[in-house]
Amino acid sequence: EAEVAQSPRYKITEKSQAVAFWCDPISGHATLYWYRQILGQGPELLVQFQDESVVDDSQLPKDRFSAERLKGVDSTLKIQPAELGDSAMYLCASRSRALNTEAFFGQGTRLTVV
Amino acid sequence: SQQGEEDPQALSIQEGENATMNCSYKTSINNLQWYRQNSGRGLVHLILIRSNEREKHSGRLRVTLDTSKKSSSLLITASRAADTASYFCATDPQVYNFNKFYFGSGTKLNVKP
């Protein structure tokens, strides 16, 4: 069964360092999402891509976060510099471009900033 | 906010009992999805219900949608210890052209053996 792949699964980094997460969506899925989930809360949408274009990054802290999906396939989310408050689970999801279809999530990257 | 809100925040039941979780939202939607999340893991898709549907079933899961009340419920029948997890609803608002979806804060279900 096709899956959304994310790496790394866990990342510990010192504050002020740079960190990057990678996501490979299900083949053929045009829509890709990055969510951040703080412990005990629901996921919060950071950025949404349709193919290689960003369609929503309104909640992305653009002074330190960046995201790209250059060829409309896999995607990278970067934080530079990392802050203590960035400690969270970063989840990637993908979805067909058709309406009313399910979105599938990867296992996430657990980031701890020390 | 377009987010769904789940109720209750936490639910503790005995194995074999039914568990009901509710989700309320504010704006008209294209669809609503329910997800399960085991501790520290990714989200697993359970059911998607479209705005023109009223009820869907999948195994021991039953989801209802009442668009007039802007609410949905997830029923898990004959619960098992393995159902212990957090459950989230995600709403896909009609106002957007692209497939967006927003999560509530979830219901934490504990099924005691």
Interface residues (C-beta under 8 A of the other chain):
Chain A: Q6 T31 Y35 Q41 G42 P43 E44 L45 Q48 Q50 V55 D56 M89 L91 A93 R95 R97 L99 N100 T101 E102 A103 F104 F105 G106 Q107 G108 R110
Chain B: Q3 N30 N31 Q33 Y35 G40 R41 G42 L43 V44 H45 L48 R50 F88 A90 D92 F98 N99 K100 F101 Y102 F103 G104 S105 G106
